[in-house]
Amino acid sequence: MNDFDADRREPAEILLVEDNPGDVRLTQEAFEEGRIENTLHVVTDGLEALDFIYQRGEYADVPHPDIVLLDLNLPRLNGDEVLEEVKSDEDHCHIPIVVLTSSKAEEDVVRSYELHANAYLTKPVDPDAFIEIIRSLEEFWLSVVRLPGDCIEPE
């Protein structure tokens, strides 16, 4: 365990917003093989993502996510719309959102950062490379970076 790990009090609550079952499986495998404790929650469309983040409906009792991994190409509400809504809400704009998508289009990269994405990652086609990207993301965001929830003192 490094010095950064010692600062984290509890496992991270990670929300994966992904409609591709293969990518969900690969992401789950990468997190399971990682050495950092976390809880991965999965929703498959943009409306579910907002319900989870805002703890509405069937997601009323879920924990607040520490970080969101967001695909752009989603049913019902696309990733740009989710990103725009969350980042424009003063109660939730602090949640780091990492766009994790198959799109390499420059306009998608620019638009995501204009909407205040915290990072933009393109999913590799190769499953081993995809798992390595997830492991790197996990190491950086959950070991190195100090997330807003880490700053809250226990009562």
N, C-alpha and C positions, 0 to 999 in steps of 0.2 A: 504494500500500500504506500502511495506517495503522499506528500504533505497535502496535496489538493484533496485526495480522497478523505483525509481525516476531517476536513471541514464539512463534508456532507453528512447530515444527521440521519437521513432516511433514504431508502431507495427512491430514485426519480420516477415520477409518473409521466410516461411518454405516451402521447397520442399519435398513432399512425393513421393517416387518412389516405386510404389506398383501396381502389376497387379491383385491382388485379390480384387474384388469389395466389398466383405464383410469386409475385413480389412480396405479398404479405408473408408467405411461408419462408422465403429467403430472409426477410427481415427478422422474423421470429427466430430462425435458426442462428442468425448472426448474433442476436442479443443473448440467446440462451448459451452460446459458446463463449460469450464475453465474460470478463472477470468482474464486471461492475454490477452490483445489485440494482435492479430496476423493475418496474412493472410496465408492460407494454399493453396498451389498450388499442383496439382496432375498430375503426368505423369505415364504411365503404362509400360514403357520398358526402357532399358538402353540407347538406342540411343536417345530417347526423353529426357532423363535426361541430357545427354551431350549437346544436342541442347539447353535446357533450361539454363543450367549453363553457356554455352558459348554464349548465346543469338544469336543463329543461326536460320535461316528460320522463321517459324511461331512464334518463341519465341524471335525474335529480339528486341522486346520492353518490355519484362518482366523485373522485378527488379532482381538484384543479390540476390540469396538466402542467408540468414543469417545462415541457418542450413539446412542440408539435412538428411532426414530419408530414409534409403536405404535398400530395400529388396535385398537378394542375388540371389534368384531364379527368374530371369526376362527373358522375351523373347528378342530376337535379340542381346542383349549384357547383360551379367550377371553382378551382383553387384560387383564382384571382379574386373571385367574389368573397370567398371565405377570408382570404388574406386582408382584403380591403375592410371588411366589416370588423374583424378582430382588432386590427391595428388602428382603426378609427375610434375604438371604444376605450375611454380612459381607464376603465376598470380591468381591461384585459390586454391592453397594448403592450404591456411589459413581457408577455409570454413570448419566448423566442420561437419563431417559426422558420423552419428550414424547408425550403422547397426541394423536394426529392422527386424528380420527374424524368421522363424519357426525352423530353424536348430539349434540343440543342439550339433552338431558334433564338437568335439574338434579341428579337422583340420580346420573347417570353422572359429572358434574363433581365432586360431593362425594365420591363413592366413589373416584375416581381420586386426588384429593388426600389422602384418608384412607390410601390405599395408597402414598403418597409419590411420586406423579408429580411431575416437575419443572415441567411446564406442561401445559395442556389447550387444544388448538386444535380448532375445529370447521371441517371442510372446507366451503368454499363450493361451491355447485352450479355456478357459472360457472367454466369452465376458466381464463380469464384471471385471475380472482380467486384461484383455487387456486394457480396458478403464482406469483402475487404473495405469497401466504402462505408458500410454500416459500422463496422468495427472502428474505423477511424473517426467517424462521426460520434460514436459513443465515447471513445476515449477523449476527444476534444471537448464535447459539450457536457459530458457528465463527470469528467475528472479535472480538466484544466480550467474551464470557464466557471465562474461563480454565477449561479442563477439567482433570480430575485427571491425565490423561496428560501435560499440559503442565508439570506440576510435577516430573516425574521427570527427574533429571539423567542425561545420557548417561554410559555407563561408559567 
